[in-house]
Structures are given as C-alpha cells and as structure tokens.
Amino acid sequence: MQSLDTLICYGKRIAAWRMGIDVDHERDVKLAPSRFGLEAARRFARQLGPLA
C-alpha cells in the first residue's frame, strides 16, 4: 500500500473478500477504485486465501 487512501480503497476490499463479504457500498472517499486496482485486489485476496 502506497498511501492511506490506497489502503482504505483496496485494503478493506481485500479483507472483506477474504472473509467472504462482497463490497457493494462505496463511501465518499478521496480515491475511487480503478478496474485495474480491483482486479489486482481480487487476485491478492485469492492468493492470500480465506480468513478463518
């Protein structure tokens, strides 16, 4: 993660996906997710595996 904005944007999604939760709601944030960023975050979440 290169900044706090990046952590908030993608880190919460990675954690949620690892817990089996889909992120549907987008709050008003400084950084909107890009298609590339979402694809990379999904890939990282799959590689890290589920949280037990």
LINLINZI-V615146 format. One record per backbone hydrogen bond with DSSP energy under -0.5 kcal/mol. NH is the residue of the N-H (numbers start at 0). CO is the residue of the C=O. E is the energy in kcal/mol with one decimal. If there is no record, write none. Layout:
NH	CO	E
NH	CO	E
This chain:
6	2	-2.1
7	3	-2.5
8	4	-2.3
9	5	-2.8
10	5	-0.8
10	6	-1.3
11	6	-0.8
11	7	-0.5
13	9	-2.5
14	10	-2.3
15	11	-2.3
16	12	-3.1
17	13	-2.1
18	14	-1.2
18	15	-0.5
19	16	-1.1
20	15	-2.9
23	21	-0.8
26	24	-0.6
28	26	-1.0
31	29	-0.6
37	33	-2.5
38	34	-2.3
39	35	-2.5
40	36	-2.5
41	37	-2.5
42	38	-2.1
43	39	-2.6
44	40	-2.5
45	41	-2.4
46	42	-2.4
47	43	-2.4
48	44	-1.5
50	17	-2.5
